């Protein structure tokens, strides 16, 4: 039996993990990306480097994007165990910080986006919660946490958003990373 991708907001995820498609972020978010599409995103968004200054620039870009959309999100950027950036926008709550921690732990453990880890389980006809054997109060394979990968180094951290439906959280992070990577911040040697 194949389980549909959950699409609830992070705060409501415990109530229903098999909701319908996420339509809050526009038509592109209505259909969950495939495992192949998610893996391609990660490969495409490998950065030449990731410094403290880069974390600040990416975090501020995410804040700007979220403010323009009036998105009630919390944003977190880590390199290794160090938190380099955190912001909580109006409408977010401490619950979003807990969701950030749970989704980020999935990235740290698997080295892949939290949405991709959940999609891989669903592709196998199960759920992360059923088959990972990890404490659900510590790990959540819901969209919104994305690995920060650096050329020649691999995954060095994670950027995480919580507060929107999971596909919208994931899409916001990917859009920000795409914009960041296309600027001088993401360009080699700058």
C-alpha positions as CSV (number, residue, x, y, z in Angstrom):
1,X,0.0,0.0,0.0
2,X,1.4,3.4,-1.0
3,X,0.9,6.2,1.5
4,X,0.2,9.7,0.1
5,X,2.5,12.5,0.9
6,X,1.4,14.4,4.0
7,X,0.7,18.1,3.4
8,X,-0.5,19.5,6.7
9,X,1.2,22.4,8.3
10,X,3.9,21.4,10.7
11,X,1.8,22.3,13.8
12,X,-1.0,20.1,12.6
13,X,1.1,17.2,11.4
14,X,0.5,15.0,14.5
15,X,-3.2,15.1,13.8
16,X,-3.1,13.8,10.3
17,X,-0.1,12.4,8.4
18,X,-2.0,11.5,5.3
19,X,-3.7,14.7,4.1
20,X,-4.3,15.6,0.5
21,X,-1.9,17.5,-1.8
22,X,-0.5,20.8,-0.6
23,X,-2.0,23.7,-2.7
24,X,-1.0,26.7,-0.5
25,X,2.2,27.6,-2.4
26,X,0.6,27.7,-5.9
27,X,0.2,25.2,-8.7
28,X,3.7,23.9,-8.6
29,X,3.2,22.7,-5.0
30,X,0.0,20.8,-5.8
31,X,1.8,17.7,-6.8
32,X,4.6,16.4,-4.6
33,X,8.0,16.2,-6.3
34,X,9.2,12.7,-7.2
35,X,12.2,11.1,-5.5
36,X,14.2,11.7,-8.6
37,X,13.2,15.4,-8.7
38,X,14.1,15.9,-5.1
39,X,17.5,14.2,-5.5
40,X,18.2,16.4,-8.5
41,X,17.4,19.5,-6.5
42,X,20.1,18.5,-4.0
43,X,22.7,17.8,-6.6
44,X,21.9,21.1,-8.4
45,X,22.1,23.1,-5.1
46,X,25.6,22.0,-4.0
47,X,27.5,25.2,-3.2
48,X,31.2,26.1,-3.7
49,X,31.5,27.1,-0.1
50,X,29.3,28.0,3.0
51,X,30.6,30.6,5.5
52,X,29.1,32.4,8.4
53,X,28.6,35.4,6.0
54,X,26.8,33.1,3.6
55,X,24.5,31.8,6.3
56,X,23.6,35.4,7.2
57,X,22.9,36.3,3.6
58,X,20.8,33.1,3.0
59,X,18.9,33.7,6.2
60,X,18.1,37.3,5.4
61,X,17.0,36.2,1.9
62,X,14.6,33.7,3.4
63,X,13.3,36.3,5.9
64,X,12.7,38.8,3.0
65,X,10.9,36.2,0.9
66,X,8.8,35.1,3.8
67,X,7.9,38.7,4.8
68,X,6.8,39.5,1.3
69,X,4.5,36.4,1.4
70,X,3.4,37.1,4.9
71,X,4.5,33.6,5.8
72,X,4.3,32.8,9.5
73,X,7.6,30.8,9.6
74,X,10.6,30.2,11.7
75,X,14.0,29.9,9.9
76,X,17.1,28.1,11.0
77,X,20.5,27.6,9.4
78,X,23.2,25.3,10.9
79,X,26.7,24.4,9.9
80,X,27.5,21.3,11.8
81,X,26.2,21.7,15.3
82,X,26.5,25.5,15.3
83,X,23.4,27.6,14.7
84,X,24.5,30.4,12.4
85,X,21.1,32.0,11.8
86,X,17.6,31.9,13.4
87,X,14.6,34.1,12.8
88,X,10.9,33.8,13.9
89,X,8.5,35.8,11.9
90,X,5.1,37.0,13.2
91,X,2.6,34.1,13.4
92,X,5.3,31.5,14.1
93,X,5.6,29.9,17.5
94,X,7.8,27.7,19.7
95,X,6.2,24.7,18.0
96,X,7.9,25.7,14.8
97,X,11.3,25.6,16.6
98,X,10.5,22.1,17.7
99,X,9.5,21.1,14.2
100,X,12.8,22.7,12.9
101,X,14.8,20.5,15.3
102,X,12.9,17.3,14.3
103,X,13.2,17.9,10.5
104,X,16.9,19.0,10.8
105,X,17.8,15.8,12.7
106,X,16.5,13.9,9.6
107,X,18.9,15.8,7.4
108,X,21.8,15.3,9.8
109,X,21.1,11.6,10.1
110,X,20.4,10.8,6.4
111,X,22.3,13.6,4.6
112,X,19.2,14.3,2.4
113,X,16.3,16.7,2.6
114,X,13.6,15.8,5.1
115,X,11.1,15.7,2.3
116,X,13.3,13.3,0.2
117,X,13.7,10.9,3.2
118,X,9.9,10.8,3.6
119,X,9.4,10.4,-0.1
120,X,11.8,7.4,-0.3
121,X,9.8,5.7,2.5
122,X,6.5,6.3,0.7
123,X,8.0,5.1,-2.6
124,X,8.7,1.8,-0.8
125,X,5.0,1.6,0.4
126,X,5.6,2.6,4.0
127,X,6.1,5.7,6.0
128,X,9.1,7.1,7.8
129,X,7.3,6.7,11.1
130,X,6.5,3.0,10.5
131,X,9.9,1.9,9.3
132,X,12.7,4.3,10.5
133,X,12.4,3.1,14.2
134,X,13.4,6.6,15.4
135,X,11.5,8.5,18.1
136,X,8.9,10.6,16.3
137,X,9.2,13.4,18.9
138,X,12.9,13.7,17.8
139,X,12.7,13.0,14.0
140,X,10.2,14.1,11.3
141,X,10.6,13.4,7.6
142,X,8.3,16.3,6.7
143,X,9.4,18.8,4.1
144,X,11.3,21.9,5.1
145,X,14.8,21.0,6.0
146,X,17.4,20.9,3.2
147,X,21.1,19.9,3.4
148,X,23.7,22.5,2.8
149,X,26.2,20.7,0.6
150,X,29.6,22.1,-0.4
151,X,31.7,20.9,-3.3
152,X,34.4,18.6,-2.2
153,X,33.1,18.4,1.4
154,X,29.6,17.0,1.2
155,X,26.8,17.9,3.6
156,X,28.0,20.5,6.1
157,X,24.8,21.7,7.5
158,X,21.1,22.3,7.0
159,X,18.7,25.2,6.3
160,X,15.2,24.6,7.7
161,X,11.8,26.4,7.5
162,X,8.7,25.6,9.5
163,X,5.3,27.1,9.6
164,X,3.7,26.4,6.2
165,X,2.4,23.1,4.8
166,X,5.4,20.9,4.3
167,X,5.6,21.1,0.5
168,X,5.5,24.9,0.8
169,X,8.2,24.9,3.5
170,X,10.4,22.8,1.2
171,X,9.6,25.0,-1.8
172,X,10.5,28.1,0.1
173,X,13.9,26.7,1.1
174,X,14.7,25.5,-2.5
175,X,13.7,28.8,-4.1
176,X,15.9,30.7,-1.6
177,X,18.9,28.3,-2.2
178,X,18.4,28.7,-6.0
179,X,18.4,32.5,-5.7
180,X,21.4,32.4,-3.3
181,X,23.4,30.1,-5.5
182,X,22.8,32.3,-8.5
183,X,24.2,35.4,-6.8
184,X,27.8,36.3,-5.9
185,X,27.2,34.5,-2.5
186,X,26.9,31.2,-4.2
187,X,29.5,31.7,-6.9
188,X,33.0,30.2,-6.7
189,X,35.8,32.3,-5.5
190,X,33.7,35.2,-4.2
